[in-house]
Amino acid sequence: MLQGKNIILGITGSIAAYKAAFLTRLLKREGAQIKIILTPYGKEFITPVTLATLSGNTVLTDFFHHDDGAWNSHVDLGIWADIMLIAPATANTIAKMAGGIADNLLLTTYLSAKCPVVVAPAMDLDMFRHPATLKNLETLKSFGNLIIEPTTGELASGLEGKGRMEEPEKIVAWLEDYFKKKSRFNGKRVLITAGPTYEKIDPVRFIGNHSSGKMGYALAKTFADEGACVDLVSGPVNLNFTHKNVTIHPVVSAGEMDQQASALFPSADIVVFAAAVADYRPVRQENSKIKRTGENLTITLTPNTDIAAKLGGQRKCGQILIGFALESDNALANASKKLAAKNLDFIVLNQLNDPGSGFDVDTNRIIIIGKDNNQKKFELKSKQDVATDIADEIYNLMTHG
């Protein structure tokens, strides 16, 4: 999986820098093209000559070549790479990455990188478990950076604990798994509905809900990152999102979402109904603002089309259909009924009374219920991590049925 991949290897000032020599050799053996950026303190632990010999490329350490003034372009490096790996990454470098500090070539390249960034920390156990370091790592994760957790063992200080950089063989295996996963939905068309729908009462009022669209957008990113061509039919949301593999189809009402999703459905291999679609709409939609009279106001509602049930009845052989259920009472029973009624492959259950789950939060705790009524429970996670769990389950359906 690493054949022909362009990898930036960043090496910082840690005793674990000696492992970078073995890591470079293994990456080269797997067919990767490697450009190494060595920080000023990194040069104290391993020499550019060693790394240049093993990588087959000049090791980059400064912004400029001091003999002729030639410039090492951090922008070009960030465009060239398929992935940027910082191993070892010290607490100091991690802190600067989290804070947006750019005082060496490695950090400026990080800030301009258009590729995924992977960080393999290496430090003493007290530094690793310090609240500042843990917060900085969480910040990097929130940026979309990936962390290869350090291992537990004997440290350079003589202490025992967590802080050892993962071994080179395991880092290479991690990268191979990563690139394999990145291509598992290649050639697949994925249709996702997301966000709320707004049902017009008059020009200034509507019936809606508190859905932020974050779960549906996280799913769109996950599938697009893994090679799929995604159609995202989105109700009104306040999210800034673009992806070269995602086409966003903005809609407002349930009727518009039904029309757009129905048009895209026949060409979709995978469909995820993640939108919180209004069950009802006003029978009458006023063209001018309803004025306050002091009397009771009655609005008659009529049911909207159940988009998932409608399209579930039209599914063709080979399509995978996934739904969501947000429940407050009899959650498992109600979700199981929806699973059968809508002809889905599995349904993702959220519970309103579960702290950290549901609408307008960044986390979710889900239960996936399959056709055979088997249940898989997940811990509270970021919605982006939940999206990965859901994609994993869909991939299992694709490969194992």
N, C-alpha and C positions, 0 to 999 in steps of 0.2 A: 504493500500500500504506500510505501514511501518512495518508490521509484519515480524519479523526475520531479519530486516535490522540492520547492525552494524554501529553505529554512534559515531564518536568522537565529543564531544562537548567541544570546547575551550572557556574559560571564562577569560576575561581580566579585567584590573583595571578600571572599570566604575561603576557609581552609578546604571546603568541599570543591573548590575550583579544580583540584587535581582530578576529580571525577569527570570533568568536562573533556579531558583528553580521551578517556574511554568512550564517553558519549559521542564525541565527534567521530571517532573511528567506527562505532556501530552505525551511526547515521549514514556515513559514507558507504559502508558495506551494504546498506539497504538501498542504495541508489539515490540518496538525497543529495541535492546541491546545497552547500552550507556556506554562509557568510557569517563570520564571527565578529561580534563587537565586544571588546574587552574594556572594562572601565579602568580608570587610573589605578584604583586600589586592586583591581583584579590582576594587574600586571605584577603586583607584589607576590602573588601566589602561583602564577603559571606564566610562562613566557610566550610572547607572540610567535616566536620561531617554532616552538613545539606545535602550537595550534595551526599555524600556516602550513606546516609540513603535513599534518594529519588531515586538514580540510581541503588542501589543494588551492586555497585562496588566500590572498593577503588579509591579515587580521587588521580590523579597523579599531583605532583607539582614540583618535582625535578628529575634530571637525576639519582640520586642514593638514596637508602635508607640509611640514615646516621648511623643507628644502626647496620646493617649487610653488607652494601656495595652492596646490590643487585642492578642491573641495570635495569632501565625502558627503553626498547629499542624503540626509536622513529621509527626505521625501521619496526619493527614488528607491531607497531600501524598503520603505514601507509599502510601496507599490509592487516591488519585485516579489516579495515573500508570499508564500501560501500560508505560512504560520510563523509566529515569533515565539521562541522559547527562551525564557530567562532562567538559567540553571547553572550555578546556584543563584538564588535571589536573596540578598541580605535584608535584614530589617530596615536598614537605611534606604536601600533602593526601593523596597516596598512602600515605605512611607513617602518617598518622593513621588512615586507613581500615583499614589492615592491623592497627593496634594497638587499634582500637576507641575511639579518642579522639573526644569529641563536644563540641568547644569553639566551634562555630558552627552556624548553622542548616543549612548544607549537610550537615555531618557527622551531625547528629542525624537529618536526613531520610534520609540514606544508611542509618544503622543501623536505622531503622524501616521502610524501604521493603519492600513486599511484591512489587514488580515487579522484572524483570531490571535490572541496573545495568551500564552500559557506560562504560569509562574510555578517554579519548584523551589520553595523556601528552604533555607539552610541557616540555622543559628542555634545558639544555646537555648536550653529549655525555658529559662526564665525570660529571655527575650521573646521567645515564641508565644508564651502564654501571657505576656504583658497585655493589659487591656488595649493599649495603643496599637500594638501589632495586630491583635485580633480584630480590632475595629478597622484598621487599614486593609486587612485581607477581605473583610466583608465589603468594604468600599470598592475594592477591585472587582469582586464578584458582581456587585451592582452595576459596574461598568460593562459587564459581559466577559471579563477576563476569566480564565479557567485556572484552577489551582490543583497542582499535584501535591497532595498532602505529604509532609515529611513523615519519616518513620521514627519509631522509638528505638533507642539503643545507646551505646556509648558515644559520648560527645567529646569534642576536642578539649573541653574544659576538664574532662575526667568524670563529669557527672553522667548519670543515666537519665534519659527522658526523651520526650518528643522534640525533634529539631533536626535530625539527620536528613539531608537531602536524599530523596528516593534514589535507588541504585540505577545506573545507566540502562541496564537491560530492561528494567521495568518502565523506565521513561520511554524507551523506544517502543515497547509493547503498548503503552498508553497511546502514543502517537499513531501507531498502526490501527488500533481500535477506533481512535477518533476519526481518522480519514475513512475508514470502512463505514462508520456510522454516518459520516457526512454525505455519503452517496447512496444510502439505502432506499431513498425515495426518488432517485433519478428516473425521469421519464413519467412520473405519476402526476396526474392532475388532481388537485385537492380543492374542494369547495368548503368554505367555512362561513357560517353566519355568526355575527358578533354584535354585541352592544344591545341597547334597548330599541324599542320602536315607540314613536310618538303618534298618538291618535288625536287628531284635531277636534277640538270642541268649537272654537271660534278662532279668529286670527291671532289671538294672544294666549290662548289656553289650550292645554292638551292633557291627555291621559298618558302617563309614562311610568317608568320605574327607575330605580337607582343603579341599574347596571352601568358599569364604566367601560365595558368592552375589553378590559385588560386580559381576561382569560382567552378570549377569541383571538386577540392580537398576539398573545404569547404563542398560541398554537400556530398561527400563520408564520411567525418568525421561525419556530422550530422546524416546521415542514420545509420552508423555503431554504433554511440553512442546510438542510439535508437533501437538497436537490430537487424538490418538488416544484411544480408550477402551481401557484396558489391563487385562487379567486376568493377574495375576502369581501363578502356582502355585509356591509357595516351600517348599523343604525347610527344615530347622532352620538358621537363621542368626542372627548377632548384629549386626544392622543396624537402625538407627533410621531409618525411611523412611516418609513419608506423602506422598501427592499426591492432589489432588482428582479426577484422571482415572484413578487406579489403584485397583483392588480386589485386595487380597492374599488369596489362598486358601492358608492354611498347611496343610502336610502333613508327614508324617514318613517313611513308607516309600515304596518304589517303587510298591507296589500302590495306595497312597492317591494318589500323584501320577498314576498311570495313570488311575484312576477320575475324578479331578477334571479332568485335561486332556481326557479323552475326552468328558466332559459339555460342556465349553466349546468343543471343537474345531469342531462344525458351524457355529457362528455367527461364527467368526473369519475375518477377511480375511487376516491375516498371522500366522504362527506361528513363534516362534523357540524352538528346543529348546536352551536354554543350561544346563540343569541337569546336574550330574554324578550320573547315576542309577546306583545299585549294580547291577552285572550279575547278582549272585547274592544269595540270601537263605538262611538256614538252613532245612532241611526241617522241623526240630523247634524250636519256640520254647518254652523252659521257662517255667513260671509262677512258679517260685521260683528263688532264686539258686543257681547251680551252685557247689558247695563244692569247694575244693581237696582233692585226694586224693594228690598226688605222682605220679600216673600220667599217661601221655599222654592227651590229650583229643582226640577226633576229632569234628569238626562236619561233617556232610554238607550240602552246598550244592546248591541247585537254581536254574536260571536265572530271572531276572525277565523280565517282558515288555519287549521293546525298544519303548518308547513311540513314538519317532520313526518306526521302521519300520512299526509298526502303524497309526499315523495317516497316515503317508505313503501307505499302501495305500488309505486311505479319502478322500483329498483330493478336493475337488470343483473344478470348473472355476473358475478365477480366484483360487483360494487361492495364497498365496506361503508356502513352507515353507523355513526356514533351520535348519541344524544346526551343531553344534560338534564338533570332534574334537581330543582331547588325546592326542598321540602321543609316544612315546619312540624308536621305531625305525621305519624305512621310512615316515616321516611322510606324505610326499606320496602314496605309493601306497596306504597304508591309508586316508587321508582320502578319496581318490578312490573307493575301494571303498564306503565308507560313503555317499558322495554318491549313488551309483547304487542301492545296496541300499535306502536309505531314501526314495527318490523325492523328493529335495530339489531346490530351485532353485540353491542354492549352500551350501557348507560352509565354516565358519571354522576354520582350523587353528591350534592352539597347540602348541608343542613344549616338552616338559618340560625338555630340556637347554638351553633358551634363557633366559639370565639375565633376570630381571625379568618373565617370563611365567608363566602357569599359575595355580596355586591360591594364595589368601591373600596376594596382593600387590595393589598399587594400580595397577600398570601391565600392559601386555600388548603383545606384538608378534605380529601375525596375518598369515596368508596366506589370502585368499579364493579358493576354487576353484569355478569355475562349471561348468555342465553340459557345455560344450564343452571342458572341461579347461583353459580359460584361467586363469591365475594372476595375482593382484594382491597384491604384497607391500607391507606397511606398516611404517614405523619404530616403534620402541618409543614408546608414548604412554600417557597416563593411560587407565584403563578408560572414563572418561566420554567422552574423545575417540575411543576405539576404537568406542564405541557410536554416535557420530555417523557415523563412517566406514561402519559396517554399515547404519545407517539410510539413508545416501546411496545405497548399493548397492541396497537394497530399493526406494527411490524410483525409481531408474533402471529397475528391473525393471517397476515399476508404469506408468511413462510410456513406456518404449521396448520393453518386452517382452524 
